[in-house]
């Protein structure tokens, strides 16, 4: 049967377009092509980018935002990626900690620089915080719009001040020890860490300042800081940067200096000796 099209005035005429109407087979082919194109578009939109892990740009603040801190706390501000250079240039600048009816001046002092694209400065309060208050650090005074990577991407990190000052030194429950090595090769590069067990009696957040030297003597010492998390310190680097450069299979000596958020230091301990782990290739 010849298909017809309705024209103005109600007249009809045969439809001479080739292949019209579509046969069932051609309809199925058209549906298949449209579905395939849709799948390709969605795949392109949602496929993980090969170097997504290398795009982090922002800062870390320690103690972590949202935590309870002693009223005489100090803060550490770490720049990651392109922000490292800007953070390293901040010493001498002034920040503010604010709560309702109270503002504290925060002086930025020199800290430490990693060989792998990170820099940390020390933030010292000009006076103690008031107990039991929620304080906001005005990072926008010196780094407008910066994202706090360990604070959910916030640009205005907050903390709760505790009941008072921390004046007690951290105490060792056990001597620090090497727990395990983690190493793998990925498409983004090598990731290599050594986990240190750091068992302390300490209520405030704590950190370890590490002087890392190669026992073969063929590299300069590295001097940088890392936070303690659940009694563990991580020495090493991710695929795109980190705190310490470790070469697989090489022997290292780590001198450890531990202090809490208020700056109280733990008793000295002997250096740790370890070998950097060898990477396992991962297909990812």
Buried (B, 14 or more C-beta within 10 A) or exposed (E): EEEEEEEEEEEEEEEEEEEEEEEEEEEEEEEEEEEEEEEEEEEEEEEEEEEEBBEBBBBBBBBBBBBBBBBBBBBBBBBBBEBBEBBBBBEEEEBBBBBEEEEBEBBBEEBBBBBBBBBBBBBBBEEBBBEEBEBBBBBEEBBEEBBBBBBEEBBEBBBBBBEEBBEEBBEBEEEBEBBEBBBBBBEBBBBBBBBBBBBBEBBBBBBBBBBBBBEEEEBEEBBBBBBBEEBBBBBBBBBBBBBBBBBBEBEBBBBBBBBBBBEBEBEEBEBBEBBBBEBEEEEE
